[in-house]
Amino acid sequence: MPLTTDEVHKRTDNIYKAISDQYNPNLKTFLLAAKVYEKALSGVSNASRHYYDAMNKLGIIACNSTNTKELGESMSQMSETLRQIQLHHDETNRFLGDEVITPLENKLEHDQKYIYGAYRTYQMDYKVKTEELERSVAYHQKVKKKSVSGRKSYKYDDKQKELSAEVELKQKGMEDFQHDSLKQAFIEERRRYCFFVEQQAEYVKRSIMYHQKAIESLNNQLSKWLEACADVKGLPESTVELLGQVKSEDTLSVYSIPEPPAMPAMQPGDGFSMMSTGMIYSAARSQEDASTSDSTGHNIIPRDSRKKVCAQHSHSVPGSPTQLAFEKGDVVILMIPQPRDGWHYGENDRTKKRGWFPYSYTKLMEQQNERPHDLFQGHMPLPPADYNVMNGIQNGGNQSEAGPPNPYKTMKDEFFQGNPFVNVQLRKTDYGI
């Protein structure tokens, strides 16, 4: 069904209004957002340069060590590759500004004037042609009326035919004008959207080229970078050779509590007397003091020159066989010269237990210039406490009633003859010999 004159005019009018009142204002909003986006990309580019420079400096530091030289080279290569990719990205961003934002901004500035002028021209031409057609139709109707009802109607026949042809010609001209105007309006509408899509498509094409180059560059290098850091324990040959020159390998770290040095073994045999037990213990203590290192390679401080520390905080280690527990105020005797990764090995003077403890929990005590000496120098066989004597003697019975004679008791009596404290009854402690 053909459109009427009013319908065609309405469609043409709506197209021009949509361009003027909707497309151009929204295009202006788009350009404002595009400028903000371009500025943000520029900021990302500046930040990326600092990022890659910092990465390259870390790579240089790593290259200074033979142990991490390969990783440092990978970091430098990674920095350079990403820098080149960023340069391609900067070119794409410049295309966005030079070939998309700026042309659209120039088009918008001129289009606002052009579309307003084109719309005004169409309205004026439409008004003129409509008025001419209406006048011709009105005059034709007047002449036609006279030719029908007048006395001398034959005089108006030729005029009526002439006016009919003129009206028909103007109607044909009006149809052609509306057809051309609506077609031009459609073209103007598509021209703007086509230009916009064309510019954006070109930007997308540049983005695809950038990403393809980035993928190609990264795929060529990524496997080598991953191979360099695949095995953290796979040390280079130069590092392995250097480790071979080290006397002992210290594996202590803050991530794993080290094993303590081996304690001197004391294995009293079945059927030995109390005398033999004391002598074995004394011999073990003498061996410990005479030695300078234990089975794990840790240097042992001679007993006479060991330092002491005072616990500033409590340290509880439930269920740990390697750590040392103590309470605030306990004195700990240090068993090795230096702490290892924040841990020290010592003996709790109160509990006589040994183990590793956090050195920051303690405070070094000042060494006294003089310290009391033992009554007897060296490691002599110590007598057992009185609670180790047989029950019959403790209960006031004689030795014959308690069983066979104890050779160690005879030796003790001879050794401590004249000692006023020999008959003092001792109480059993948790750490008796």
C-alpha atoms as one frame of an Amber mdcrd trajectory, in Angstrom:
protein
   0.000   0.000   0.000   1.525   3.299  -1.086   2.255   5.891   1.589   0.376
   9.134   1.672   2.039  12.508   1.408   1.690  13.155   5.116   3.159   9.739
   6.043   6.186  10.285   3.834   6.701  13.765   5.237   6.449  12.430   8.802
   9.081   9.783   8.197  11.481  12.241   6.598  10.946  14.725   9.394  11.603
  12.058  12.093  14.881  11.017  10.484  16.272  14.544  10.524  15.098  15.063
  14.084  16.694  11.774  15.218  20.021  12.828  13.758  19.864  16.280  15.248
  18.325  15.521  18.637  19.605  11.999  19.399  22.576  10.893  17.303  24.732
  14.004  17.616  24.226  14.479  21.390  24.987  10.814  22.059  27.992  10.982
  19.761  29.241  13.885  21.845  28.846  11.777  25.002  30.716   8.929  23.313
  33.606  11.225  22.414  33.881  12.433  25.996  34.052   8.819  27.194  36.567
   7.976  24.452  38.858  10.772  25.618  38.689   9.509  29.190  39.455   6.001
  27.927  42.392   7.274  25.888  43.752   9.119  28.926  43.399   5.984  31.066
  45.291   3.932  28.461  48.030   6.540  28.479  48.250   6.191  32.270  48.460
   2.415  31.938  51.268   2.836  29.416  53.248   5.040  31.818  52.675   2.614
  34.695  53.738  -0.334  32.522  57.062   1.327  31.739  57.828   1.626  35.457
  56.655  -1.967  35.938  58.961  -3.350  33.251  61.894  -1.204  34.451  61.496
  -2.605  37.976  61.306  -6.132  36.588  64.480  -5.566  34.580  66.330  -4.286
  37.673  65.347  -7.446  39.559  66.668  -9.462  36.641  69.991  -7.591  36.777
  70.260  -8.301  40.507  69.545 -11.979  39.905  72.210 -12.118  37.170  74.835
 -10.990  39.678  74.553 -14.380  41.410  75.675 -17.546  39.671  72.897 -19.416
  41.466  70.104 -17.287  39.914  71.767 -16.051  36.721  69.496 -18.141  34.493
  66.412 -16.826  36.268  67.724 -13.254  36.012  68.170 -13.649  32.263  64.597
 -14.929  32.003  63.343 -11.922  33.960  65.232  -9.504  31.691  63.928 -11.243
  28.565  60.415 -11.175  29.970  60.720  -7.460  30.710  61.991  -6.675  27.204
  59.335  -8.823  25.493  56.524  -7.227  27.456  57.995  -3.791  26.754  57.876
  -4.441  22.995  54.297  -5.650  23.298  53.431  -2.467  25.168  54.939  -0.397
  22.343  52.557  -2.077  19.890  49.733  -1.357  22.307  50.753   2.315  22.406
  50.565   2.443  18.606  47.042   1.031  18.778  46.107   3.674  21.333  47.490
   6.420  19.107  45.363   5.103  16.251  42.323   5.375  18.510  43.046   9.042
  19.107  44.179  10.033  15.615  41.894   7.918  13.426  38.758   7.498  15.530
  38.275  10.177  18.159  39.622  13.201  16.248  37.743  12.519  12.950  34.491
  11.876  14.809  34.975  15.071  16.771  35.526  17.070  13.561  32.511  15.404
  11.910  30.338  16.209  14.903  31.329  19.868  14.881  30.425  20.291  11.195
  27.473  17.922  11.214  25.533  19.885  13.798  25.432  22.840  11.421  24.952
  20.753   8.294  22.063  18.647   9.534  20.288  21.702  10.891  20.619  23.437
   7.503  19.515  20.352   5.559  16.468  19.924   7.790  15.494  23.584   7.418
  15.903  23.380   3.623  13.685  20.332   3.431  10.994  21.975   5.529  11.011
  25.138   3.394  10.927  23.217   0.078   8.174  20.989   1.383   6.138  24.006
   2.456   6.607  25.810  -0.897   5.689  22.780  -2.975   2.724  21.981  -0.766
   1.368  25.530  -1.059   1.830  25.566  -4.850   0.035  22.275  -5.191  -2.781
  23.418  -2.943  -3.247  26.631  -4.971  -3.282  24.730  -8.250  -5.799  22.227
  -6.892  -8.009  25.025  -5.503  -7.984  26.965  -8.794  -8.683  23.789 -10.731
 -11.661  23.032  -8.528 -12.989  26.557  -9.072 -12.711  26.351 -12.856 -14.208
  22.879 -12.870 -17.195  24.107 -10.891 -17.838  26.931 -13.402 -17.558  24.591
 -16.333 -20.264  22.377 -14.870 -22.782  24.887 -13.543 -22.144  28.035 -15.666
 -24.140  29.188 -18.705 -21.134  29.218 -20.923 -19.437  26.124 -19.577 -17.899
  25.315 -22.908 -15.628  28.321 -22.458 -13.961  26.619 -19.376 -13.381  23.207
 -20.872  -9.978  24.018 -22.286  -8.961  25.867 -19.132 -10.065  22.936 -16.999
  -8.009  20.511 -19.057  -5.038  22.814 -18.835  -5.384  23.129 -15.032  -5.876
  19.384 -14.672  -2.592  18.766 -16.451  -0.890  21.377 -14.290  -2.218  19.819
 -11.048  -1.183  16.402 -12.199   2.310  17.677 -13.010   2.683  19.338  -9.614
   1.442  16.245  -7.827   4.006  14.233  -9.728   6.659  16.775  -8.755   5.551
  16.565  -5.112   5.854  12.789  -5.150   9.300  12.994  -6.689  10.343  15.596
  -4.142   9.159  13.500  -1.202  10.779  10.393  -2.638  14.120  12.142  -3.092
  13.901  13.852   0.311  13.145  10.595   2.147  15.928   8.810   0.253  18.379
  11.570   1.106  17.329  11.416   4.761  17.958   7.662   4.804  21.369   8.186
   3.213  22.294  10.891   5.718  21.288   8.596   8.558  23.289   5.619   7.269
  26.278   7.759   6.343  26.871   8.698   9.991  26.494   5.195  11.385  28.580
   3.724   8.564  31.410   6.151   9.302  31.223   5.320  12.994  31.234   1.550
  12.439  33.996   1.810   9.858  36.281   3.701  12.270  35.573   1.296  15.116
  36.148  -1.706  12.864  39.534  -0.309  11.866  40.402   0.112  15.537  39.342
  -3.482  16.172  41.574  -4.589  13.301  44.525  -2.797  14.884  43.692  -4.416
  18.235  43.661  -7.864  16.609  47.078  -7.202  15.087  48.389  -6.119  18.478
  47.088  -9.223  20.236  48.385 -11.529  17.508  51.881 -10.078  17.850  51.643
 -10.343  21.635  50.555 -13.986  21.497  53.299 -14.840  19.011  56.008 -13.162
  21.084  54.870 -14.703  24.367  54.410 -18.210  22.976  57.982 -18.181  21.659
  59.404 -17.342  25.094  56.954 -18.684  27.664  58.091 -22.299  27.614  61.713
 -21.272  28.210  60.738 -19.040  31.152  58.673 -21.798  32.745  61.493 -24.274
  32.266  63.900 -21.958  34.106  61.740 -21.973  37.266  60.307 -25.487  37.008
  62.527 -27.049  39.688  63.410 -24.861  42.674  65.795 -27.543  43.991  67.533
 -28.033  40.643  70.628 -25.947  41.404  73.013 -24.925  38.611  76.298 -26.805
  38.189  78.310 -23.829  39.453  76.255 -23.789  42.645  76.631 -27.534  43.122
  80.394 -27.202  42.738  80.428 -24.410  45.319  78.426 -26.523  47.745  80.932
 -29.298  47.271  83.586 -27.005  48.718  81.590 -26.336  51.863  82.541 -28.457
  54.872  79.043 -28.974  56.194  75.643 -28.140  54.843  73.330 -26.192  57.107
  69.731 -26.985  56.321  68.203 -25.095  59.223  65.677 -22.419  58.367  62.724
 -20.660  59.839  60.443 -22.895  57.797  61.534 -26.162  59.466  62.624 -26.640
  63.063  66.086 -28.250  63.006  66.876 -31.532  64.683  68.871 -31.177  67.934
  72.414 -32.469  68.336  72.660 -36.074  69.429  72.738 -36.572  73.194  75.648
 -38.607  74.658  74.386 -42.154  75.017  74.254 -43.715  78.470  73.418 -47.396
  78.355  73.723 -48.951  81.828  73.853 -52.723  81.450  71.649 -55.192  83.248
  73.118 -56.443  86.525  75.582 -53.518  86.923  75.835 -51.947  90.316  75.071
 -48.358  91.203  78.771 -47.661  91.032  79.079 -48.659  87.383  76.036 -46.542
  86.496  77.548 -43.415  88.026  80.877 -44.014  86.325  79.241 -44.416  82.893
  77.299 -41.184  83.369  80.432 -39.323  84.470  82.378 -40.649  81.505  79.631
 -39.456  79.148  79.672 -35.987  80.686  83.467 -35.853  80.351  83.205 -36.854
  76.703  80.620 -34.137  76.074  82.795 -31.434  77.658  85.897 -32.557  75.789
  84.211 -32.573  72.368  83.856 -29.569  70.115  81.176 -30.746  67.730  78.350
 -33.252  67.640  77.200 -35.756  65.054  75.171 -33.182  63.125  78.154 -30.902
  62.548  77.039 -28.242  65.100  79.897 -26.776  67.089  79.567 -27.425  70.831
  80.742 -24.790  73.302  83.089 -26.090  76.013  81.130 -26.450  79.205  83.204
 -23.931  81.157  82.572 -21.116  78.681  78.869 -21.528  77.908  76.708 -18.451
  77.979  73.346 -18.225  79.645  70.168 -16.454  78.681  67.087 -15.553  80.701
  63.631 -16.292  79.294  61.603 -13.114  78.752  58.499 -14.968  77.602  57.160
 -18.448  78.165  57.599 -21.015  75.397  55.342 -24.066  75.463  55.862 -26.885
  72.966  53.256 -29.585  73.566  54.128 -32.784  71.739  57.339 -31.463  70.094
  60.398 -33.667  70.713  62.890 -31.161  69.269  61.898 -27.841  70.889  62.703
 -26.646  74.396  59.943 -25.564  76.752  60.549 -22.974  79.451  58.711 -20.444
  81.560  59.363 -16.781  81.981  62.387 -16.289  84.213  64.001 -19.674  83.473
  67.729 -19.740  82.780  68.806 -21.516  79.605  72.394 -22.613  79.001  73.438
 -22.185  75.367  74.912 -25.349  73.831  76.071 -24.014  70.434  78.011 -20.816
  69.575  75.518 -18.987  67.345  71.765 -19.090  66.687  70.573 -20.596  63.407
  67.893 -18.588  61.565  66.553 -17.178  64.806  66.681 -20.513  66.693  69.168
 -21.456  69.436  69.923 -24.779  71.074  70.250 -24.939  74.841  69.508 -26.654
  78.124  66.881 -25.472  80.583  68.754 -25.103  83.852  65.560 -25.846  85.763
  64.301 -28.930  83.924  67.669 -30.094  82.517  65.969 -30.688  79.184  67.489
 -29.670  75.881  66.054 -28.487  72.594  65.683 -25.649  70.105  63.964 -22.407
  71.118  63.312 -18.975  69.515  66.263 -16.806  70.505  64.096 -13.641  70.495
  62.203 -15.013  73.526  65.343 -14.686  75.683  67.865 -12.125  76.817  71.580
 -12.732  77.223  72.768 -12.699  80.826  75.994 -10.961  81.790  78.817 -13.404
  82.493  80.173 -13.309  86.033  83.885 -12.861  86.382  84.038 -15.411  89.138
  81.998 -18.511  89.559  82.073 -21.077  92.388  84.232 -24.105  91.779  83.192
 -27.642  92.595  84.621 -29.182  95.683  86.402 -31.716  93.524  87.812 -30.821
  90.120  87.081 -33.086  87.186  84.307 -35.599  86.844  84.544 -37.958  89.725
  82.026 -40.739  90.369  79.192 -39.048  92.285  77.489 -40.982  95.046  73.870
 -41.853  94.607  71.382 -39.908  96.701  70.282 -41.431  99.957  67.004 -42.550
  98.462  68.998 -44.984  96.314  70.280 -46.800  99.358  68.399 -49.981 100.103
  65.194 -49.722 102.031  66.489 -51.651 105.005  69.130 -49.017 105.767  66.646
 -46.166 105.420  64.345 -47.871 107.858  67.057 -48.179 110.464  67.910 -51.872
 109.827  71.443 -53.189 109.581  73.170 -54.066 106.363  72.974 -57.787 106.864
  69.212 -57.598 107.086  68.997 -55.639 103.856  70.854 -58.184 101.769  74.391
 -58.607 100.412  76.938 -55.810 100.936  76.990 -52.930  98.443  80.562 -52.343
  97.161  79.703 -48.818  95.990  78.504 -47.847  99.498  81.840 -49.017 100.910
  83.675 -46.868  98.377  81.430 -43.895  99.171  82.062 -44.179 102.896  85.800
 -44.276 102.329  85.704 -41.369  99.887  83.610 -39.048 102.026  85.146 -39.916
 105.356  85.258 -36.783 107.473  82.569 -34.987 105.440  80.086 -33.443 107.901
  77.299 -33.575 105.285  77.663 -37.237 104.450  74.739 -38.297 106.617  72.321
 -35.639 105.326  69.155 -37.289 104.043  68.425 -36.003 100.501  65.016 -35.769
  98.961  64.431 -37.294  95.588  64.260 -34.723  92.727  62.924 -34.968  89.227
  66.397 -34.839  87.762  68.522 -36.910  90.148  71.575 -38.660  88.855
